[in-house]
Every structure is written in structure tokens, then in C-alpha cells.
Amino acid sequence: MGKASRLKIERAQSAPRETHEPASPVDWPHGNVDVALTGDDQGECIVVTVHGERHYLHSTTARELSNMLLGRLDEWNIVARASGFPGV
């Protein structure tokens, strides 16, 4: 079994991790989130970093994540505006 296969198995066996917003923003927004293209040596083409945790994604996964986030933000805006707060 190759190194890549072992790493995939180890990742699958580990429990999902949680992160929360930091108490104070650090270098907003880049201290909380960042998105970049990966190099040619990666199997995925997008890297999303949230609170220091890197997530390597295929372009189709990244697009679907974007779609899902925008949909939830639209829902949040309805709730926020109904409560008298501005949307995002």
C-alpha cells in the first residue's frame, strides 16, 4: 500500500474536527479564510483555508460549496432583515 493510500485511510478513520470563529478577528478576512489555486503537484485544484485548516478540493466540489454557501446566506439574510438587521 502506498503512502497516499495510507493517508486516505487515516483521514477516513479520524473524527471530524470542529472550528469556531476566533474571539477577535486576526487580519480580517485573511486570518479567518483564504482561497487559492493549488500547484501542479496536487490532485485537487483549489485549497480553502478556514481558521488555519487547509481543505483541498476539486473544482466541482468548490463550486458546489460556493452554491450551498450562497443559498444559506440568502436564507440568513431573510431572517436577519426580518429581525431588523442588515444582511450580508
Secondary structure as UniProt FT lines:
FT   HELIX           3..13
FT   TURN            28..32
FT   STRAND          33..37
FT   TURN            40..41
FT   STRAND          46..50
FT   TURN            51..52
FT   STRAND          53..57
FT   HELIX           59..82
FT   TURN            83..84
//
